[in-house]
C-alpha cells in the first residue's frame, strides 16, 4: 500500500541514483584535480563530495536490495 513514507523512500532512491550518476560522470576530472591540486581546500571539497557519494551509494544499494527482497518475498 502506498503511503507518505514509501513516497519519501522512492524520491530518496531516485535522487540518490541521480547523485551517483552525476558524480561518476566527473570522476576523471576529479582524479586529475586531486593529482595536481591548485589548492588544498579544493582537494578537501572533492574528497568530501566523494565521501558523501560513498554513503549515498551504500544507501542506494541497500535500499535496492530491500526492494528486491520485498518483491521476492511476495511471490
N, C-alpha and C positions, 0 to 999 in steps of 0.2 A: 504494500500500500504506500502510496506517495505521501510524504509529509514534508514539513519545512526542513527537517534535519537531513532527509535524503536529498532535497534540492540543494542545500548548502554543500553537502558532500560531493554532489555531481559538479557543481560550479567550481569547487576547490580542485577537483580532479582535472577538469578541463583547463583551468588556469595553470595548474602545475605542469601539465603536458606542454602548454604553450610556452611557459617559462623555460623549461628544459630545451625545447626546440630552438628558442631564440638564443640560449646560451651555447648550445652545441654548434650553432652556425658560426659563432665567433671564437671558437676555441683556438684556432690557429693564430689569429691576430693577438689574442690574449697571451698565448705562449711566447710569441715573438716579443711582445712588450715586457714580459717578465724576464726574458733572457737579456734584453738590452733596455733597462729601465731609464726613463727620463728622470723620474723622481721616485723616492721610496714610498711616498703616500699613494702614488698611482698603483704600485705593486700591491700595497696593502688593500686597496679597494678591489682590485681584481681578485686577490686571494679571498676576500670576504664574499664577493659575489659567487665564486666557485664553491666556497664552503656552504653558502645558502643553497646553491644548486644541488649539492650532495644531499642536503637534508630534504629538499623538495623531491628529489629523485627517489629517495628511500620511502617517503610518504606515498608517492605515486605508485611505486611498485607494490608496497604493502596493501594499499587500497585496491589495486587491480587484482592482487591475489585474493583478497577478501571477497571481491565481487565474483570472481570465478568460482571460489569455494561455495558461495551462496547459491550461485546458479546450479552448480553440480549437485548440491545437497537437495535442491528442489526436485531433481529427477531421481 
